[in-house]
Amino acid sequence: MSSRYYFQLGSNFELSRSELASVYPEIGWQLVAPGILTGHFHQDFSPQTIIDQLGGTIKIFKHLQKLDITNEDQLRDQLTKYLSNLEAPKITIGLAEIGRDHLPKMEVSSLKKDLELAGKKVRYVAGSRHGLSAAVLLHKEVIELVLIQTQDGCYLAQTVAVQNIDHWSKKDRGKPYANRKKGLLPPKVARIMVNLAVGNADSAGQVLCDPFCGTGTILMEALEKSLTVIGADNDQAAVDGTTTNLNWLATEMNLPLNFMITNADATQFQPSQQPAFIVTEPFLGRPKPKADQIPNIFKGLSKLYLGCFKNWRKFLPNHAKVVMVFPRALASSSGLKKDYTLHKLIDNLSKLGYITQSEPILYHRPGAVIAREIYIFEYHFLNISEK
Ligand SMILES: C[S@@+](CC[C@H](N)C(=O)[O-])C[C@H]1O[C@@H](n2cnc3c(N)ncnc32)[C@H](O)[C@@H]1O
């Protein structure tokens, strides 16, 4: 038996969608409302366990029923009927409306009155029209009902899992070593990148390498997913900092110390164990270059990255996955006439055996000059004489 669930995705829809498609390729994901994907899962599916593995899903809703309504009074009647059938005499409820911005807001006061007439004691927790925050849902026992307006009608669902924001912000702000100059990657994006590499494979014990580890954001996510992690950086402060962060995470979460961090140049680094995955946000140049500096900076980065890809061929196994951030200078904020990219280099990587798996996924903060394009490659052995 399977049930329908709705996944509410994070602010970078494309990144979050790609993560789900990669971790659950067998689910025929469908977009039903803005930011909402739906799919069927087997009944023994544990929504909270699943959401804890994902960086890009904010909430999971379980489908309850299709609402047979043509006006708002009927909607209120059906909600009253559903809630008055619940066993508990006292309930705390929240309401979320998705895809219904063009319709009148649910009138909670009359819903409460109707429920009280039906003998239910109701406490209502007010939130935004799109639902209660993860912080409220994590810490309060609330039944959050969700109305999802799709092209086929309106569906009633209930929130059954929520992103553990306490855990994410602890990793983001509580880790002992941080260095803003290294352009810290948000842990959720790091988790998405790890998931894009690992997909639905059993990751336990597999080796993941980040040769530009910085503060270790990517390696922390991989360690939490039970991978063995290998990192390198050519800055000793980053090597020591990443080691401190991984020790901290391992202690906090009771994880084995399956990591090794080395001071090395990414174009030379040889990991001590063969990695099945390279996931990295490399050196991207300065964050706010002037327009006339960009061509030269990108030339230098192109040379550095090519050196890395050539080096990685010495140790990557066939079908290894490489998930890597590339810089993209945005015309809108750089003063350039058009975006400046490394697409020429990326196209040429296929000659080295690195085959792109999909279109790049763009990720950047508002106003950023240098955006990040996340690429997924699969490495294929070429003719051995070329190695
Ligand atoms: C963008 S930061 C990585 C940040 C990391 N993802 C994080 O969230 O903490 C790039 C890192 O690459 C390192 N680096 C620069 N050039 C390098 C090279 N040639 N070989 C290895 N590491 C290098 C820098 O010291 C820096 O720590």
The ligand as an SDF file (V2000), in Angstrom:
LIG
                    3D

 27 29  0  0  0  0  0  0  0  0999 V2000
   35.6280   28.6000   -1.2770 C   0  0  0  0  0  0  0  0  0  0  0  0
   36.7090   27.9580   -0.0940 S   0  0  0  0  0  0  0  0  0  0  0  0
   35.9070   26.4730    0.3840 C   0  0  0  0  0  0  0  0  0  0  0  0
   34.8940   26.7450    1.4380 C   0  0  0  0  0  0  0  0  0  0  0  0
   34.2140   25.5150    1.9360 C   0  0  0  0  0  0  0  0  0  0  0  0
   33.3060   24.9460    0.9700 N   0  0  0  0  0  0  0  0  0  0  0  0
   33.4630   25.8620    3.2160 C   0  0  0  0  0  0  0  0  0  0  0  0
   32.2300   25.9540    3.2000 O   0  0  0  0  0  0  0  0  0  0  0  0
   34.0900   26.1000    4.2310 O   0  0  0  0  0  0  0  0  0  0  0  0
   38.0620   27.4120   -1.0480 C   0  0  0  0  0  0  0  0  0  0  0  0
   39.2110   26.8360   -0.2420 C   0  0  0  0  0  0  0  0  0  0  0  0
   40.1980   26.3990   -1.1830 O   0  0  0  0  0  0  0  0  0  0  0  0
   41.4820   26.6150   -0.6350 C   0  0  0  0  0  0  0  0  0  0  0  0
   42.4150   26.6440   -1.7820 N   0  0  0  0  0  0  0  0  0  0  0  0
   42.6800   27.6570   -2.6380 C   0  0  0  0  0  0  0  0  0  0  0  0
   43.5310   27.2340   -3.6040 N   0  0  0  0  0  0  0  0  0  0  0  0
   43.7930   25.9300   -3.3610 C   0  0  0  0  0  0  0  0  0  0  0  0
   44.5700   24.9410   -4.0170 C   0  0  0  0  0  0  0  0  0  0  0  0
   45.2650   25.2310   -5.1040 N   0  0  0  0  0  0  0  0  0  0  0  0
   44.5980   23.7070   -3.4950 N   0  0  0  0  0  0  0  0  0  0  0  0
   43.8820   23.4040   -2.3620 C   0  0  0  0  0  0  0  0  0  0  0  0
   43.1370   24.3000   -1.7020 N   0  0  0  0  0  0  0  0  0  0  0  0
   43.0860   25.5590   -2.1930 C   0  0  0  0  0  0  0  0  0  0  0  0
   41.3450   27.8890    0.1630 C   0  0  0  0  0  0  0  0  0  0  0  0
   42.3180   27.9160    1.2040 O   0  0  0  0  0  0  0  0  0  0  0  0
   39.9180   27.7910    0.6860 C   0  0  0  0  0  0  0  0  0  0  0  0
   39.9170   27.2500    1.9740 O   0  0  0  0  0  0  0  0  0  0  0  0
  1  2  1  0
  2  3  1  0
  2 10  1  0
  3  4  1  0
  4  5  1  0
  5  6  1  0
  5  7  1  0
  7  8  2  0
  7  9  1  0
 10 11  1  0
 11 12  1  0
 11 26  1  0
 12 13  1  0
 13 14  1  0
 13 24  1  0
 14 15  1  0
 14 23  1  0
 15 16  2  0
 16 17  1  0
 17 18  1  0
 17 23  2  0
 18 19  1  0
 18 20  2  0
 20 21  1  0
 21 22  2  0
 22 23  1  0
 24 25  1  0
 24 26  1  0
 26 27  1  0
M  CHG  2   2   1   9  -1
M  END
$$$$
